[in-house]
Every structure is written in C-alpha cells, then in structure tokens.
Amino acid sequence: MLKGTFVVMVTPMLENYELDIEALKKNIDWYIEEGLPGICVCGGTGEFSSLTQKERLLVAETAVRYSNGRIKCIVGTAAETTKETILYTKHAEEIGADGVMIINPYYCRPTADELFEHYRAISEASNIPIMVYNNPAHSGVDLTPDIIARLSTIPNVNYVKDASGDLRRIPDIMRLTNGGMTIFCGGEDLVFENYLLGAVGWISVCANIIPKEAHAIYELVQDNQMAEAKALFLKLFPLLDLLENQPKAIQKVKTSLELMGKKAGPSRLPRLPLNGYEIEELKKVLKNLGVI
C-alpha cells in the first residue's frame, strides 16, 4: 500500500535547459537519507508538460532503477490522449514503478463517460496501481466524488490525489467508495486537515525543500500526536502558502534547492525565473524555517 509523504520532485536541469540526470540521482539519495517513504517523478512540479516523450521516459527509468527499491516511486504518466497515456503507463510498469499518477486529459475537457473510458482503457492495458489526480484549477475538469466513485470500480484504480481544496470531498469519497479509494492530499496548505479527515498520504511539493519535516506531519498524526502535528503544520504554513497560493511554485522550489546547495537549475520557458522581490520573499521564509 502506498502511504505517507511522496515528494513530487522537480526535474533538475542544466543552465542550457537540458536534463541534469546526475542531479536527479543525488536528490533521490537525499530524500532517501531524509526518510521519505516515496518520490513521484514526471508530475506537474516536475514540468512533465515541458518535457519531450524521450525525456519523460528517461526521467522515469532513471528514478525507478536508481531508487532500486530503496524508496517507493510513482511516475506521472498523464497525457492528452489515451493512447499516449497508455504508452507512459506501460513503460512505468515495465521498469518496475510502484504506481502511476494520472491527471485527466487537460485540453479536451472530457465528460464523465469519456473520463471513465479513458481510465478503463489504461487499466485494461496495464496492471499497475493507478492514482487518479484531480486538480480542476490546472486541468479544467473537476473529478467530483461521484465521478471518483465510478472510477473506483475500474481494476487498479486504487488511489486518488485530490487538489480541489474542498475538504468535504474526503468523507464524500470515502462514503461513496465504501473506503475503496485511498486518498492522498494534493495541496500544500490543507494537509493537516486532510489527514484528520482520512487521507493517508500526501503528494508534496514542499517535501522537495523540507522532506523530513513534511513527512513528520504524517508520522505525528499516525502516532495520534495531534497537537504536535498541528504545531509543525503551522510552523511550516508560510512555506506551504507560498507554494500553494502564489505564482511560480516550481521556480520557488528550484531556487530554494539552489540556495540550499542542491542542484535544480532553471525551469523551461514559458516559466520565467524569480525576480528580486520574489527571491527576497522566498529567502525570508526559508530563513525563518532554518533551511538557509
């Protein structure tokens, strides 16, 4: 079973915007050392939509095979067409990934029936745990609890990452699926509340920067140390808010890693680098957390 904090990793790049595979490996080593149970590559934070097919396959293969069972690895396999999504999903299965995360097609605005057929076709073509990813703000489609319940009837569709920001969704999904869907938090600023309501994992952006602290929230909740979990959540909240509710989250993560002495590099256009004010704002938050 997949559970706990999975860092949705940035994709490190060189100054010429080519992939930095060695930096990817070093960052994986660091997350293992910090005690994270899992990583996720080729997600939105990993700029999957800015990578070529060849690059996506290389990042996935590198992450899974370099991890070599030392840490769980989920691969983002979403694409606009079902055919291409199946290609990425079958590849993830072949290289030994522990699961795949798939946001709905994000341009064609599929109907409920089209969504069902999309995920069913992926399931029929593979045999790997599938995490449905709901992020209506980015994909333009809202996978409501009733749609999630219908998708849960598809073999292998065992997980949902919900980034709707609507906390009522969690008990609704649990009720409508009779507990058959394992829920992961998909937002930064509501993770504590997600855990209280029944989520058992977090696909976390901030864990790129503070992996140990991000996972500690989960561990404290599991140990029923709610006051301690809440206190840690509130301590981290300025960073969580900065990444969830303000622009340039990917650039802020990459800049943070660089400030910490890790390699992340730039983001590809159209993502612009942080300006002076944004860097100073970020530094202030990181200094308050003792990260830099």
Secondary structure, DSSP 8 states (H G I E B T S, - for coil): ---EEEEE----B-TTS-B-HHHHHHHHHHHHHTT-SEEEESSTTTTGGGS-HHHHHHHHHHHHHHHTTSSEEEEE---SSHHHHHHHHHHHHHHT-SEEEEE--SSS---HHHHHHHHHHHHHH--S-EEEEE-HHHHS----HHHHHHHTTSTTEEEEEE-S--TTHHHHHHHHTTT-SEEEE--STTHHHHHHHT--EEEESGGGT-HHHHHHHHHHHHTT-HHHHHHHHHHHHHHHHHHHHSS-HHHHHHHHHHHTT-------TTS----HHHHHHHHHHHHHTT--
